[in-house]
């Protein structure tokens, strides 16, 4: 399954790269203006996230077995509390985070939303997303710090080092190579959103809608569970 996923992902990436020329790091002001709603509420979102019982949150490769190479690579956990996946709402999880649920209801361009719990010392190896029709939004909720005060979680996106602290955000294109390392002895907690890319060419808009529909059908057929 992983080989088929990798082949399909590479094909999809090539199609989008030919039609959409985009930098790795994107501008929230022009590409995701509603980012301000999430950053303004980051402390309330953090309180909700930290109240989640981590033992019941599935690991990323429990949700997507084809991602075991980047999730189960070192025996350390990368857990995802999913509230919305490609427009499929996870009602039980939304009910546990009412502030975030309200914001998601106000922002239909957000197709997926999850709280990411990255275990201490966890490393997610370099990989690439397949789908340029969406953009990835990170909001720091509980980011450990190094002795020098800098955030201890390092993201390398297109070979550039990026760090965000509590309440800081970043919008980026995950079809570029990227990896993440939590250098701290505490877990890193962040909000991850998949946001619909604005101003796509009409053919890419149509293809993106077809891909989302295909993912929805696939999740329902597989009976994917987001509740652990």
Residue frames as qw, qx, qy, qz and C-alpha x, y, z in Angstrom:
[[0.000, 0.884, 0.467, 0.000, 0.00, 0.00, 0.00],
 [0.324, -0.769, 0.081, 0.545, 2.83, 2.41, 0.85],
 [0.384, -0.125, 0.579, 0.708, 4.44, 1.99, -2.59],
 [0.162, 0.618, 0.665, 0.387, 1.14, 2.64, -4.36],
 [0.186, -0.910, -0.291, 0.229, 0.53, 5.70, -2.16],
 [0.394, -0.576, 0.276, 0.661, 4.02, 7.03, -2.92],
 [0.336, 0.152, 0.660, 0.655, 3.58, 6.56, -6.69],
 [0.036, 0.776, 0.587, 0.230, 0.17, 8.25, -6.74],
 [0.307, -0.850, -0.137, 0.406, 1.44, 11.09, -4.53],
 [0.406, -0.346, 0.409, 0.741, 4.38, 11.75, -6.83],
 [0.227, 0.414, 0.676, 0.565, 2.09, 11.86, -9.87],
 [0.116, -0.876, -0.467, -0.009, -0.34, 14.27, -8.20],
 [0.390, -0.708, 0.051, 0.586, 2.53, 16.53, -7.10],
 [0.379, -0.059, 0.524, 0.760, 3.89, 16.74, -10.65],
 [0.108, 0.657, 0.635, 0.392, 0.49, 17.75, -12.02],
 [0.238, -0.914, -0.292, 0.152, 0.10, 20.54, -9.48],
 [0.485, -0.533, 0.203, 0.663, 3.68, 21.77, -9.79],
 [0.353, 0.221, 0.566, 0.712, 3.16, 22.33, -13.51],
 [0.053, -0.705, -0.532, -0.466, 0.07, 24.46, -12.94],
 [0.406, -0.897, -0.135, -0.107, 0.65, 26.19, -9.57],
 [0.563, 0.377, -0.347, 0.648, 3.89, 28.01, -8.90],
 [0.521, -0.805, -0.108, -0.262, 4.03, 28.62, -5.16],
 [0.158, 0.612, -0.637, 0.442, 6.76, 29.30, -2.58],
 [0.500, -0.118, -0.822, 0.244, 7.31, 26.98, 0.37],
 [0.158, -0.399, -0.568, 0.703, 6.35, 29.62, 2.96],
 [0.026, 0.605, 0.585, 0.539, 3.10, 31.44, 2.28],
 [0.015, -0.173, 0.219, -0.960, 1.55, 34.71, 3.46],
 [0.005, -0.447, -0.845, 0.293, -1.41, 34.39, 5.81],
 [0.152, 0.484, 0.163, -0.846, -2.61, 37.91, 5.01],
 [0.413, 0.355, -0.433, -0.719, -3.27, 37.12, 1.36],
 [0.428, 0.099, -0.858, -0.265, -3.75, 33.34, 1.41],
 [0.476, -0.420, -0.768, 0.086, -5.54, 32.72, 4.76],
 [0.093, -0.536, 0.114, -0.831, -6.91, 35.95, 6.27],
 [0.745, -0.519, -0.175, -0.380, -8.91, 33.99, 8.84],
 [0.686, 0.098, -0.544, 0.474, -5.63, 32.92, 10.43],
 [0.021, -0.408, 0.339, -0.848, -6.09, 35.90, 12.76],
 [0.734, -0.398, -0.109, -0.539, -9.17, 34.27, 14.29],
 [0.921, -0.134, -0.340, 0.133, -7.14, 31.26, 15.38],
 [0.506, 0.252, -0.393, 0.725, -4.12, 33.20, 16.60],
 [0.273, -0.502, 0.145, -0.808, -6.37, 35.54, 18.64],
 [0.830, -0.360, 0.012, -0.425, -7.88, 32.50, 20.40],
 [0.609, 0.371, -0.685, 0.150, -4.67, 30.49, 20.82],
 [0.087, -0.311, 0.737, -0.594, -4.75, 30.45, 24.61],
 [0.732, 0.011, 0.305, -0.609, -8.33, 29.17, 24.73],
 [0.847, 0.330, -0.366, -0.197, -7.48, 26.56, 22.08],
 [0.333, 0.424, -0.769, 0.345, -4.43, 25.52, 24.11],
 [0.421, -0.216, 0.612, -0.634, -6.54, 25.07, 27.26],
 [0.874, 0.165, 0.062, -0.454, -8.92, 22.82, 25.33],
 [0.716, 0.449, -0.535, 0.001, -6.05, 20.86, 23.78],
 [0.131, 0.414, -0.776, 0.456, -4.29, 20.26, 27.08],
 [0.619, -0.126, 0.472, -0.615, -7.52, 18.88, 28.57],
 [0.830, 0.256, -0.369, -0.331, -7.57, 16.07, 25.99],
 [0.799, -0.383, 0.461, -0.045, -6.80, 12.62, 27.44],
 [0.217, 0.669, -0.622, -0.344, -3.70, 11.77, 25.44],
 [0.344, -0.178, 0.922, -0.003, -3.94, 8.02, 25.94],
 [0.562, 0.482, 0.645, -0.190, -7.12, 7.93, 23.87],
 [0.356, 0.799, -0.185, -0.449, -5.66, 9.93, 20.98],
 [0.937, 0.225, 0.220, 0.155, -4.61, 7.72, 18.02],
 [0.432, -0.467, 0.436, 0.637, -1.12, 7.83, 16.60],
 [0.371, 0.582, -0.274, -0.670, -0.84, 9.21, 13.08],
 [0.233, 0.266, -0.871, -0.342, -0.05, 5.79, 11.58],
 [0.248, 0.272, 0.877, -0.308, -3.10, 4.32, 13.32],
 [0.434, 0.655, 0.245, -0.568, -5.17, 6.70, 11.21],
 [0.625, 0.701, -0.259, -0.224, -3.04, 6.41, 8.06],
 [0.891, -0.255, 0.330, 0.178, -1.06, 3.12, 8.00],
 [0.736, 0.547, 0.099, 0.387, 0.70, 4.21, 4.79],
 [0.069, 0.881, -0.234, 0.404, 2.44, 6.90, 6.86],
 [0.875, -0.470, -0.035, 0.112, 4.11, 4.44, 9.24],
 [0.750, 0.255, -0.085, 0.604, 7.56, 5.27, 7.85],
 [0.150, 0.527, -0.153, 0.822, 7.34, 8.80, 9.24],
 [0.571, -0.587, 0.021, -0.574, 5.12, 8.16, 12.27],
 [0.925, -0.366, 0.085, -0.066, 6.34, 4.83, 13.67],
 [0.649, 0.622, -0.362, 0.244, 9.96, 5.27, 12.61],
 [0.256, 0.484, -0.618, 0.564, 11.57, 5.66, 16.04],
 [0.457, -0.312, -0.804, 0.217, 9.11, 4.14, 18.52],
 [0.062, -0.266, -0.389, 0.880, 8.07, 7.58, 19.78],
 [0.232, 0.634, 0.731, -0.102, 4.52, 8.84, 19.49],
 [0.071, 0.032, -0.222, -0.972, 3.06, 11.35, 17.10],
 [0.108, 0.480, 0.848, -0.200, -0.60, 11.54, 18.09],
 [0.079, -0.147, -0.346, -0.923, -3.34, 13.40, 16.22],
 [0.183, 0.471, 0.702, -0.502, -6.60, 14.53, 17.81],
 [0.073, 0.176, 0.601, 0.776, -8.64, 15.03, 14.64],
 [0.266, 0.424, 0.471, -0.726, -11.66, 17.34, 14.67],
 [0.630, 0.660, 0.102, -0.397, -12.26, 17.47, 10.94],
 [0.475, -0.258, 0.708, 0.455, -10.80, 15.46, 8.04],
 [0.047, 0.052, 0.665, 0.744, -11.39, 16.67, 4.50],
 [0.417, -0.189, -0.137, -0.878, -14.72, 18.20, 5.54],
 [0.682, -0.320, -0.644, -0.132, -15.81, 15.09, 7.48],
 [0.304, -0.660, 0.318, -0.609, -16.57, 16.32, 11.00],
 [0.503, -0.058, -0.813, 0.288, -15.59, 14.24, 14.03],
 [0.410, -0.692, -0.243, -0.542, -18.51, 15.24, 16.23],
 [0.790, -0.509, -0.284, 0.187, -17.22, 13.61, 19.43],
 [0.622, -0.090, -0.084, 0.773, -13.93, 15.50, 19.23],
 [0.046, 0.517, 0.194, 0.833, -15.51, 18.80, 18.19],
 [0.551, -0.710, -0.335, -0.281, -17.73, 18.64, 21.27],
 [0.756, -0.445, -0.197, 0.437, -14.63, 18.50, 23.48],
 [0.405, -0.176, 0.093, 0.892, -13.16, 21.68, 21.97],
 [0.211, 0.797, 0.558, -0.096, -16.05, 24.18, 21.63],
 [0.044, -0.819, 0.141, 0.555, -13.88, 27.27, 21.02],
 [0.177, -0.320, 0.737, 0.568, -12.02, 25.59, 18.17],
 [0.288, 0.421, 0.849, 0.137, -15.25, 24.05, 16.86],
 [0.181, 0.856, 0.334, -0.351, -16.84, 27.51, 16.62],
 [0.048, -0.700, 0.410, 0.583, -13.88, 28.88, 14.69],
 [0.255, -0.049, 0.872, 0.416, -13.93, 25.95, 12.28],
 [0.286, 0.640, 0.710, -0.062, -17.63, 26.52, 11.63],
 [0.114, 0.892, 0.071, -0.431, -16.81, 30.14, 10.71],
 [0.004, 0.680, -0.588, -0.438, -14.01, 29.16, 8.30],
 [0.907, 0.265, 0.262, -0.198, -15.23, 26.77, 5.59],
 [0.535, 0.720, -0.442, -0.005, -11.90, 27.06, 3.76],
 [0.233, -0.493, 0.808, -0.222, -10.41, 24.88, 6.52],
 [0.765, 0.118, -0.506, -0.381, -10.81, 21.33, 5.22],
 [0.811, -0.171, -0.524, 0.199, -9.02, 19.45, 8.01],
 [0.200, -0.759, 0.331, -0.523, -8.12, 20.29, 11.60],
 [0.874, -0.211, -0.411, 0.153, -6.18, 18.39, 14.25],
 [0.373, -0.849, 0.352, -0.124, -4.23, 18.90, 17.44],
 [0.787, 0.377, -0.448, 0.197, -0.77, 17.42, 16.97],
 [0.649, -0.704, 0.281, -0.071, 1.00, 15.94, 20.02],
 [0.684, 0.542, -0.451, 0.190, 4.67, 15.30, 19.29],
 [0.855, -0.473, -0.151, 0.153, 6.43, 13.21, 21.92],
 [0.306, -0.857, 0.366, 0.194, 9.68, 14.36, 23.54],
 [0.325, -0.484, 0.713, 0.390, 12.68, 13.76, 21.22],
 [0.700, 0.438, 0.564, -0.028, 10.39, 12.62, 18.41],
 [0.062, -0.444, 0.497, 0.743, 11.74, 13.02, 14.88],
 [0.707, 0.550, 0.387, -0.216, 9.48, 13.02, 11.82],
 [0.551, -0.151, 0.516, 0.638, 11.75, 12.23, 8.84],
 [0.147, 0.392, -0.300, -0.857, 11.77, 14.28, 5.66],
 [0.340, 0.396, 0.844, 0.120, 8.73, 13.69, 3.48],
 [0.111, 0.053, -0.281, -0.952, 6.39, 15.50, 1.08],
 [0.493, 0.402, 0.573, -0.516, 2.64, 15.91, 0.94],
 [0.419, 0.222, 0.753, 0.457, 0.94, 15.07, -2.36],
 [0.112, 0.735, 0.647, 0.171, -1.67, 17.75, -2.69],
 [0.265, -0.003, -0.022, 0.964, -0.97, 21.41, -3.53],
 [0.226, -0.586, -0.515, -0.583, -4.70, 22.20, -3.53],
 [0.562, -0.788, -0.247, -0.034, -4.43, 22.76, 0.21],
 [0.248, 0.655, -0.441, 0.561, -1.99, 24.69, 2.41],
 [0.683, -0.332, -0.582, 0.292, -0.76, 23.69, 5.87],
 [0.171, -0.774, 0.121, -0.597, -1.26, 26.05, 8.82],
 [0.633, -0.150, -0.616, 0.445, 0.64, 25.59, 12.10],
 [0.284, -0.780, 0.068, -0.554, -0.25, 27.39, 15.33],
 [0.405, 0.199, -0.745, 0.491, 1.96, 26.84, 18.35],
 [0.620, -0.617, -0.277, -0.397, 0.00, 25.93, 21.50],
 [0.697, -0.671, 0.251, 0.022, 2.55, 24.43, 23.90],
 [0.732, 0.575, -0.267, 0.250, 6.01, 24.65, 22.40],
 [0.768, -0.522, -0.035, 0.370, 8.90, 23.69, 24.72],
 [0.216, 0.944, -0.234, 0.091, 11.90, 26.01, 24.80],
 [0.797, 0.209, -0.339, 0.454, 15.62, 25.37, 24.79],
 [0.568, -0.504, -0.269, 0.592, 17.99, 26.73, 27.44],
 [0.272, -0.045, 0.173, 0.946, 18.66, 29.73, 25.17],
 [0.298, 0.435, 0.348, -0.775, 14.93, 30.55, 25.03],
 [0.358, 0.260, -0.560, -0.700, 14.37, 29.48, 21.45],
 [0.878, 0.033, 0.085, -0.470, 11.56, 27.04, 20.57],
 [0.430, -0.408, 0.802, 0.072, 12.89, 23.49, 20.90],
 [0.712, 0.379, 0.591, 0.005, 10.82, 22.11, 18.02],
 [0.052, -0.523, 0.474, 0.706, 12.59, 22.61, 14.70],
 [0.738, 0.525, 0.411, -0.109, 10.87, 22.33, 11.35],
 [0.240, -0.375, 0.560, 0.699, 12.96, 22.14, 8.19],
 [0.582, 0.647, 0.440, -0.222, 10.84, 23.19, 5.22],
 [0.661, 0.726, 0.012, 0.191, 12.48, 23.11, 1.81],
 [0.748, 0.112, -0.247, 0.605, 15.85, 22.96, 3.66],
 [0.007, -0.584, 0.172, -0.793, 15.10, 26.11, 5.69],
 [0.320, -0.224, -0.781, 0.487, 15.00, 25.96, 9.50],
 [0.321, -0.519, -0.200, -0.766, 11.76, 27.31, 10.96],
 [0.270, -0.230, -0.792, 0.497, 10.63, 27.59, 14.59],
 [0.311, -0.586, -0.247, -0.706, 7.40, 28.93, 16.02],
 [0.062, 0.073, -0.717, 0.690, 6.65, 29.70, 19.67],
 [0.047, 0.522, 0.795, -0.305, 3.38, 29.65, 21.63],
 [0.214, 0.780, 0.335, -0.483, 0.77, 31.75, 19.84],
 [0.071, 0.579, -0.488, -0.649, 2.85, 32.07, 16.65],
 [0.801, 0.380, 0.426, -0.179, 1.75, 30.66, 13.32],
 [0.089, -0.446, 0.654, 0.605, 3.05, 29.72, 9.91],
 [0.783, 0.470, 0.239, -0.331, 1.36, 28.92, 6.60],
 [0.111, -0.548, 0.733, 0.388, 3.29, 26.73, 4.19],
 [0.782, 0.342, -0.319, -0.412, 3.12, 24.31, 1.28],
 [0.674, -0.411, 0.607, -0.092, 3.69, 20.77, 2.50],
 [0.904, 0.422, 0.065, 0.034, 4.44, 19.43, -0.99],
 [0.295, 0.769, -0.507, 0.256, 7.97, 20.73, -0.36],
 [0.707, -0.009, -0.639, 0.304, 10.32, 18.42, 1.57],
 [0.317, -0.676, 0.245, -0.619, 9.90, 18.91, 5.31],
 [0.667, -0.135, -0.689, 0.249, 10.81, 17.27, 8.60],
 [0.415, -0.755, 0.066, -0.503, 10.25, 18.00, 12.28],
 [0.620, 0.014, -0.658, 0.428, 12.28, 17.30, 15.44],
 [0.500, -0.806, -0.066, -0.309, 11.23, 17.94, 19.01],
 [0.513, 0.417, -0.566, 0.492, 14.53, 18.42, 20.85],
 [0.343, -0.510, 0.372, -0.696, 12.85, 18.86, 24.24],
 [0.121, -0.011, -0.956, 0.265, 11.99, 16.50, 27.07],
 [0.374, 0.384, 0.532, -0.656, 8.39, 17.75, 26.93],
 [0.445, 0.478, 0.719, 0.239, 5.74, 17.13, 24.29],
 [0.012, 0.148, -0.224, -0.963, 5.06, 19.72, 21.62],
 [0.287, 0.581, 0.738, -0.189, 1.41, 20.62, 21.06],
 [0.016, 0.251, -0.309, -0.917, 0.28, 22.47, 17.93],
 [0.598, 0.537, 0.422, -0.420, -2.86, 23.11, 15.92],
 [0.229, -0.143, 0.720, 0.640, -2.62, 21.88, 12.33],
 [0.546, 0.583, 0.339, -0.497, -5.08, 23.04, 9.68],
 [0.400, 0.125, 0.679, 0.603, -5.39, 22.13, 6.02],
 [0.207, 0.662, 0.206, -0.690, -6.63, 25.23, 4.22],
 [0.649, 0.586, 0.459, 0.156, -8.08, 25.42, 0.72],
 [0.417, -0.197, 0.264, 0.847, -5.71, 27.23, -1.62],
 [0.325, 0.770, 0.292, -0.465, -7.31, 30.39, -3.07],
 [0.320, 0.792, -0.269, -0.446, -7.08, 31.54, -6.68],
 [0.551, -0.147, 0.773, 0.277, -6.31, 28.17, -8.24],
 [0.242, 0.195, -0.608, -0.730, -6.63, 27.76, -12.03],
 [0.752, -0.003, 0.034, -0.658, -10.08, 26.34, -12.86],
 [0.806, 0.172, -0.554, -0.116, -8.73, 22.92, -13.84],
 [0.341, 0.201, -0.753, 0.525, -6.79, 22.64, -10.58],
 [0.438, -0.144, 0.363, -0.809, -9.84, 23.79, -8.61],
 [0.855, 0.053, -0.211, -0.471, -11.84, 20.98, -10.22],
 [0.686, 0.219, -0.672, 0.176, -9.11, 18.40, -9.68],
 [0.026, 0.266, -0.659, 0.703, -8.78, 19.46, -6.04],
 [0.652, -0.100, 0.217, -0.720, -12.49, 18.99, -5.44],
 [0.875, 0.140, -0.399, -0.235, -12.33, 15.54, -7.04],
 [0.465, 0.283, -0.728, 0.417, -9.37, 14.56, -4.85],
 [0.270, -0.218, 0.541, -0.766, -11.16, 15.69, -1.69],
 [0.817, 0.003, -0.020, -0.577, -14.22, 13.72, -2.71],
 [0.787, 0.234, -0.570, 0.004, -12.08, 10.66, -3.38],
 [0.198, 0.283, -0.729, 0.591, -10.40, 10.92, 0.01],
 [0.536, -0.155, 0.338, -0.758, -13.80, 11.21, 1.70],
 [0.891, 0.096, -0.244, -0.371, -15.06, 8.07, -0.04],
 [0.627, 0.305, -0.671, 0.251, -11.86, 6.21, 0.82],
 [0.075, -0.291, 0.653, -0.695, -12.07, 7.11, 4.51],
 [0.717, -0.077, 0.197, -0.664, -15.68, 5.99, 4.74],
 [0.877, 0.194, -0.396, -0.189, -14.96, 2.68, 2.98],
 [0.512, 0.295, -0.691, 0.417, -11.98, 1.97, 5.23],
 [0.622, -0.674, -0.387, -0.093, -13.92, 2.93, 8.34],
 [0.432, 0.348, -0.384, 0.738, -11.16, 5.23, 9.55],
 [0.516, -0.742, -0.422, 0.078, -11.50, 6.01, 13.26],
 [0.260, 0.635, -0.208, 0.697, -10.28, 9.30, 14.72],
 [0.545, -0.678, 0.078, -0.487, -11.23, 8.63, 18.33],
 [0.034, 0.522, -0.799, 0.296, -8.68, 6.05, 19.43]]
